[in-house]
Amino acid sequence: MFNKTNNPFSKPSAGATTTSLPQNTAPAGASRPASPAQATARPSETANMAGTAPPPAPAVTESGSRLIVGPDVKLKSAEILDCDTLVVEGRVEAMMDSRVIRIAEHGIYAGKVSIDIAEIHGHFEGELTARSQLLIHATGKVSGKVRYGKMLIEEGGQISGEIRSLAEEELPAARPRPEVLASVKTAMS
């Protein structure tokens, strides 16, 4: 396709002549920068000047440390520390205190988890505390001792065991003590 003498990207060999485009030549439809400040345009602006579409914006990614347990991986008897996001595609038996856990459709997690956000497509068995949000998708199944800040269960999702809202646990007991009831009865008579 390119030979050595016509390839504008190759280094010239000894004795070879090179040609360059004249300085005032611009691709069709492109405008030349009017000032040096415009010449230092961002790549997306430069792409627009050249008549091509800008590169797509990068997908929003979570910052921090991330651990992915692949589909054929089994992680057993572990304590997972300093992991912002755990993605379970295989099987994990561990304890964890972190920010986010995502269990894929064929993933299984057994153990104790204290987490900000839990997103369950697969299976969770054990003790789960989702401080902020628990999302159980249609293919998700959660069983055990479950505590949650907010919960959303898609149609088909399953949950069983001892389930309680964290807000419910923080409130004082709603049942009045017997001595309080006795004092109220005597005050009313």
N, C-alpha and C positions, 0 to 999 in steps of 0.2 A: 504494500500500500504506500508507505513512505520509503523513499530511498534516502540514503545518508545526506545527499546534497540538498534535497527538497524538504527535509523534516525540520520545521522551525524549532522543535524542542530538543534536538540533539546538539551535542557540543561539536563545534567544527573540528575537523581533523586537520592535521598539518597540511598546508597547501590548499585547503578547500576554501572556497569563497562563500560568504554568507550574504543573504539578502534580508532586508528588514522592511517593514511597512513604513511608509512616510509618516511623520509625526502628526499630521493633520487628518489622517484617515481614521474613520470611525465606522463601526458596523452600521448597516442600514437601520434606520429608525432610532439610532442612539444619538444622544446629544453630548457634546463635549463639555466637560466641566468649565464653568466660567472663571472659577478661582481655585487656588490651591486647596482651600478648605473643602470645596466640593470634590476635589480629586481624592480626598481621603474618606470617601463615603463608606458606609457600612457595606458588608458583602451583599446583604439583601437589596440595598439600594443600587449597588453596582449591577446586580443581576437584572434588576428592572431596567436600568439604563441600556443594557445590552440586548433587551428585548426578550429575555428569558424569564421564566417564573422564578420567584425566590425559593430557596430551599424550604422544605416544610419545617415548621417549628418543632423542636424536640418534644417528645411526649413528656407529660408531667411525671416525674419520678420521685419517689420518696427518698429523702436524704437519710444518711445514716447507714449503719451496718445492716446487712441482709444475708440471711441464710436460707438456701433452697435445698430441701431434701428431695432428691429426684425420685421418679416413679419406682425404681427397683432398689431403692436404698432403705435400709432399716437402721434406725438410730435408737439404741436401747440403753437404759440406765444412765442417762445424762442429766446434767443440770446446765441449762442454756442461760448464759449471762451475757450482758452487753450486746444483745442482738435487738435492733430496732424492729425488724420485720422478719418473721419466720414463715416460709411458704412450705407446706407439707404436701408433697405429691406421693410419697411413699408411706412408711410407717415410722412413727416416733413414739417412744416411751420415755418421758422425761419430765422434769420440773422446769418451769420457766416463769420469769417475771420480766415483762417487756412492754412494748407499745402495741404491736400489731401481729396477729396470727391469721394466716389464710390457709385453710385446709381445702385442697383441691378435691374434685369429685371422687377420685379413687384414693385419696389420702386418708390416713387414720392417725389420730393422736390419742394416746392413753397416758394419763398422768395428771399433774396439778399445774394449772396455769393461772397466773394473775396478769391481766393484760388490759390495755386501754380499749382496743377494738378487736373483736373476734368475728371473722367472716368464715362461715362453715358451709362448704359445698359437699364435703365428705362426712366422716364420722369422728366424733369426739366422745371419749369415755373417761370419766374421772371427775376432778374438781375444777370447775371453770369459774373464774371471777372476771367478768368483762366490765371494767370500771365505767367506761363511757357507753359502748354500744355492742350489742350482740346481734349479728345478722345470720339467720339460718335460711339458706336457700332451699329451693324445692327438693334438691337431692341430699340435703343435709340431715344429719341425725345426731342429736346431742343427748347423752344420758349421764346421770350422776348428780353431784351437788353443784347447782348452777346459781350464781349471783350475777346480777346485771344492772347497769345504769338505765339503759333503754334497750328494748328488744323489738326486732322485726322478724317475723317468720313468714316466708313465702308459702303459698299453698303447696302442700306436699311435704314441707319440712316437718321434722319430728323432734320433740323434746320430751324427756321423761326424767323422773327422779325428784329430788328436793330442789324446787325452783323458788327463788325469792328475789324481789327487787332490793337493790342496795338502799334505796330511799326508805323502804319498809323497815329495814333493819336499823336505820339511823333514828327513826322516830321512837319516842318513848312508848312503853307498852300502853295500848289503848284501853286495856281492862283496868278499871279502878280497883284499888286495894280494898279489902273488906273493912278496914278501920275507917277509910274515907267514906264508904257507903253508910256505915253506922253513924258517923258524925253528921252526914247530910240528912239522914232520917230523923235524928233527934232535933236538928235545927228546924225541920219542917213541922214538927208536931208541937 
